[in-house]
Amino acid sequence: MNPIRVLVVDDSAIVRKIFTQELGKHPDIQVVGTAPDPYVARDKIAKLRPDVITLDVEMPRMDGLTFLKKLMKYHPTPAIIVSSLTPKNSEMALEALEYGAVEVLAKPGGSYTVGDMSVQLVEKIRAAARAKDFASRRVPPAAQAGDSPSPRPSLALTRTTHKIIALGASTGGTEALKYVLMQMPPNSPGIVVVQHMPPKFTTAFAKRLDGCCQIEVREAQDGDTVRPGLALIAPGNLHMVFKRSGARYFVEIKDGPLVCHQRPAVDVLFHSVARYAGANAVGVIMTGMGRDGAKGLLEMRKAGARTIAQDEASCVVFGMPKEAIKMGAAEFVVPLDAIPETLWKVLEGGTAEQTVA
């Protein structure tokens, strides 16, 4: 198999050097060139035809967002946005994901080390190289048309008060999660979410979702209660564990080793939901590279939870759902635009179509 051809676009010579050195350690990845700004990158893309580009959001002569828009229009190429850990850059990175970038990567800073960055960089490049129809498959066609999805009328509280929804996603997941959460009614069950994303970025992601959803959405803090009408997003670079004390559900936020090359990891969340919520939970595994969440979803199903996997046709990368389906973890396999309806049916005790096993 030919190596993944990568072009590194960053105005920092140090960053270009570090990326080249770190990627050079992996035989399946080849850095075919570097560029200090978008104008040089434009010429190198035309000449070198890279499979993936890494793109800084703040550069001289032309910012990364402007360049990304032009790239997606004239020469669509899977792009990984690289950004420093600042609120402004986090917002820009999220905007880039809406424009068609497939992944976001943080430059090292604070507790997020060069070693952490290197692991994430390699995984994200591999995921980006496998992304399909990334420029157009960010959200279902109904949402692409410009109209917000119609939210579901209030669920029957008597049936859903003690229910929990656990969502896990990676590559392509930011827009997919947005689509699902926008359709949740104000009295939806408590929701816990792991989206593979660097530190700081999850704060901006939660804030952006909170502004467009009927439910409250925020980045989780240690000890937060999981309650109806609230979605908690796991902070970047920290695991989120679901717990129960009496009738109260809450989350613990903690450090720990990478799980499936990830922190936060979907598996960590799903295993804890299986243990403490059991049959009161619904688990959903969505678009993403790798196998994170597959074993956890299986544990949820064994514990009596209802489980849903996004189908291949609607995934940007059919990795995580594929692994879950292979091991029998998914009770239902449905396209992204059918996930909300499937959730409502199983939450209200009904049946859903497209049963797998």
RAQUI-V721701 format. One record per backbone hydrogen bond with DSSP energy under -0.5 kcal/mol. CO is the residue of the C=O (numbers start at 1). NH is the residue of the N-H. E is the energy in kcal/mol with one decimal. If there is no record, write none. Layout:
BEGIN
<<CO | NH | E> <CO | NH | E>>
END
This chain:
BEGIN
<<4 | 6 | -0.5> <4 | 30 | -3.1> <5 | 51 | -2.0> <5 | 52 | -2.0> <6 | 32 | -2.1> <6 | 33 | -1.0> <7 | 9 | -0.6> <7 | 54 | -2.3> <8 | 10 | -0.6> <8 | 35 | -2.5> <9 | 56 | -1.8> <11 | 13 | -0.6> <12 | 16 | -2.2> <13 | 17 | -2.1> <14 | 18 | -2.8> <15 | 19 | -2.8> <16 | 20 | -2.0> <17 | 21 | -2.5> <18 | 22 | -3.0> <19 | 23 | -2.6> <20 | 24 | -1.5> <22 | 25 | -1.1> <23 | 26 | -1.7> <25 | 27 | -0.6> <26 | 29 | -1.9> <28 | 4 | -3.2> <30 | 6 | -2.9> <30 | 32 | -0.9> <33 | 8 | -2.1> <35 | 10 | -2.3> <37 | 41 | -2.2> <38 | 42 | -2.7> <39 | 43 | -1.3> <40 | 44 | -2.0> <41 | 45 | -2.9> <42 | 46 | -1.8> <43 | 47 | -1.6> <44 | 48 | -3.7> <45 | 49 | -1.9> <51 | 78 | -0.6> <52 | 7 | -2.0> <53 | 80 | -2.7> <54 | 9 | -2.4> <55 | 82 | -2.9> <57 | 59 | -0.6> <57 | 64 | -1.7> <57 | 65 | -0.5> <60 | 62 | -1.9> <63 | 67 | -2.0> <64 | 68 | -2.5> <65 | 69 | -2.2> <66 | 70 | -1.8> <67 | 71 | -2.9> <68 | 72 | -2.8> <69 | 73 | -1.3> <70 | 74 | -2.7> <71 | 75 | -2.6> <78 | 53 | -2.2> <79 | 81 | -0.6> <79 | 102 | -2.1> <79 | 103 | -1.2> <80 | 55 | -3.0> <81 | 105 | -3.4> <82 | 57 | -1.3> <83 | 107 | -2.8> <84 | 86 | -2.0> <86 | 90 | -2.4> <87 | 91 | -2.1> <88 | 92 | -2.1> <89 | 93 | -2.5> <90 | 94 | -2.1> <91 | 95 | -2.1> <92 | 96 | -2.1> <93 | 97 | -1.7> <94 | 98 | -1.4> <95 | 99 | -1.3> <96 | 100 | -0.7> <96 | 101 | -2.3> <97 | 100 | -0.6> <102 | 172 | -0.8> <103 | 81 | -2.6> <105 | 83 | -2.3> <109 | 112 | -1.9> <111 | 113 | -1.0> <112 | 109 | -2.4> <113 | 117 | -2.5> <114 | 118 | -2.6> <115 | 119 | -1.9> <116 | 120 | -2.2> <117 | 121 | -3.1> <118 | 122 | -2.1> <119 | 123 | -1.9> <120 | 124 | -2.7> <121 | 125 | -2.2> <122 | 126 | -2.2> <123 | 127 | -2.2> <124 | 128 | -2.9> <125 | 129 | -2.3> <126 | 130 | -0.8> <127 | 130 | -0.8> <127 | 131 | -0.6> <128 | 131 | -1.0> <133 | 136 | -1.2> <133 | 137 | -2.7> <140 | 143 | -1.1> <140 | 144 | -1.8> <141 | 145 | -1.3> <142 | 147 | -0.6> <143 | 146 | -1.5> <155 | 157 | -0.9> <156 | 159 | -1.6> <156 | 160 | -1.2> <157 | 161 | -1.7> <160 | 163 | -1.5> <163 | 190 | -0.8> <164 | 282 | -2.3> <165 | 192 | -2.6> <166 | 284 | -2.7> <167 | 194 | -2.3> <168 | 286 | -2.7> <169 | 196 | -1.9> <170 | 173 | -3.1> <171 | 317 | -0.5> <172 | 176 | -1.1> <173 | 177 | -3.3> <174 | 178 | -1.8> <175 | 179 | -2.0> <176 | 180 | -1.9> <177 | 181 | -3.1> <178 | 182 | -2.0> <180 | 183 | -1.2> <181 | 184 | -1.4> <183 | 152 | -1.9> <185 | 188 | -2.0> <188 | 229 | -2.6> <190 | 165 | -2.5> <191 | 232 | -2.7> <192 | 167 | -2.6> <193 | 234 | -2.7> <194 | 169 | -2.2> <197 | 237 | -0.5> <198 | 201 | -0.5> <198 | 202 | -0.9> <199 | 201 | -1.1> <200 | 204 | -1.3> <201 | 205 | -2.4> <202 | 206 | -2.6> <203 | 207 | -2.0> <204 | 208 | -2.3> <205 | 209 | -2.2> <206 | 210 | -2.5> <207 | 211 | -1.3> <209 | 212 | -1.4> <209 | 213 | -1.2> <216 | 231 | -2.8> <218 | 233 | -2.2> <221 | 224 | -2.2> <224 | 251 | -1.8> <225 | 227 | -0.7> <227 | 230 | -1.4> <229 | 216 | -2.6> <230 | 191 | -2.5> <231 | 218 | -2.1> <231 | 233 | -0.5> <232 | 193 | -2.7> <233 | 220 | -3.0> <235 | 238 | -1.5> <239 | 254 | -2.1> <241 | 252 | -2.8> <243 | 250 | -2.1> <245 | 248 | -2.1> <248 | 245 | -2.9> <249 | 226 | -2.2> <250 | 243 | -3.2> <251 | 223 | -2.8> <252 | 241 | -2.9> <252 | 254 | -0.5> <254 | 239 | -2.6> <259 | 262 | -1.3> <262 | 259 | -2.8> <263 | 237 | -1.1> <265 | 269 | -1.4> <266 | 270 | -3.1> <267 | 271 | -2.7> <268 | 272 | -1.5> <269 | 273 | -2.3> <270 | 274 | -2.5> <271 | 275 | -1.7> <272 | 276 | -2.3> <273 | 277 | -2.6> <273 | 278 | -1.4> <277 | 280 | -2.4> <278 | 281 | -1.5> <280 | 164 | -2.1> <281 | 306 | -1.7> <282 | 166 | -2.8> <283 | 308 | -2.7> <284 | 168 | -2.1> <285 | 310 | -2.1> <287 | 170 | -2.9> <288 | 319 | -1.5> <288 | 320 | -2.5> <291 | 294 | -1.9> <293 | 297 | -2.5> <294 | 298 | -1.9> <295 | 299 | -2.2> <296 | 300 | -2.0> <297 | 301 | -2.4> <298 | 302 | -2.5> <299 | 303 | -1.6> <300 | 305 | -2.6> <301 | 304 | -1.6> <306 | 283 | -2.6> <307 | 331 | -0.8> <307 | 332 | -1.6> <308 | 285 | -2.4> <309 | 334 | -2.1> <311 | 314 | -0.6> <311 | 315 | -0.6> <312 | 315 | -1.1> <316 | 132 | -1.9> <317 | 288 | -2.6> <317 | 319 | -1.5> <319 | 323 | -2.3> <320 | 324 | -1.9> <321 | 325 | -2.7> <322 | 326 | -2.5> <323 | 327 | -1.5> <324 | 329 | -2.7> <324 | 330 | -0.6> <325 | 328 | -1.6> <329 | 331 | -0.6> <331 | 356 | -2.7> <331 | 357 | -0.7> <332 | 309 | -2.6> <334 | 311 | -2.0> <335 | 338 | -1.9> <335 | 339 | -0.6> <336 | 339 | -1.4> <336 | 340 | -0.5> <338 | 342 | -2.3> <339 | 343 | -2.6> <340 | 344 | -2.4> <341 | 345 | -2.2> <342 | 346 | -2.2> <343 | 347 | -2.4> <344 | 348 | -1.9> <345 | 350 | -3.0> <346 | 349 | -1.0> <354 | 333 | -1.6>>
END
